[in-house]
């Protein structure tokens, strides 16, 4: 299929094992993939050990226990839910179900890199709207006015990450609700809320109550970030039951494995642990941002567990120098942000060493 052959595969952050092989050393610090540096709770680990004994059996294809727990936690019916192998798989389901070569889909200029891939794979036309300027209050963030102006009769999906990766920006709740209310009824507005837990202090709206008001609204969430389950790949969509019914038609029966189902179920009950991780991360994010600014670097506001940092023309060289010093951060040339690096928030100890290395890097370039 020509559309598939033309795809540029998504390139994830460099694995620790790869850099260890290259350097012939250990102790690598990865701050590239927006993982939770604290990992899952002790109860989750215990539950996983217990579940291993049944690994020879297929998982519950419906994800019954996890869906029931999610429904109670969110205050929605189970018929609103679709489970995915991470929220990325849910994006694939949405594109597969609602896009074709006769349709278009909209996303912002610096939206998540998976968006163009899932659109292009269907043969649909991707409409990329300009983001806010670097000097705006939400630097490089979603411009809802531009997205609204780009809507066409054939538009079936609008993809909005809130907070957005890689910029860390978010959308004002009143403007977001007005945008959804004004959208055509046959256009699905997809709010990708992978980083929602980190953004609640920054007025990122928990849009769960809006699902009842807008049948064309779909929320995507994940256990990979705040819940520390990135290696298990489990996410979910919340939508109108008619939309969920369509998504569940294409969902493979065993797309979420038994370890992931167990871990997510237990993690959901560990809200106090998750909230403590988020609180520590947000505090460290702001400390790191202030320290980077003292080094003369521009780090914009972020409602995620990462910072988008402007290094200018030397960004690629600094990235390589940090690799040689044992730190993996994220280059963003694929986003058209070649002068920026994205730095995941880690622990305070990791930040102290990162800042020391960055000071050395910046000194060699002056």
Beta strands, then each sheet from edge to edge (+ up, - down):
strand 1: 29-30
strand 2: 81-84
strand 3: 104-108
strand 4: 125-129
strand 5: 155-161
strand 6: 188-192
strand 7: 217-222
strand 8: 235-239
strand 9: 298-299
strand 10: 306-310
strand 11: 327-328
strand 12: 330-331
strand 13: 340-344
sheet 1: 1+ 11+
sheet 2: 2+ 8- 7+ 6+ 5+ 3+ 4+
sheet 3: 9+ 10- 13+ 12-
end
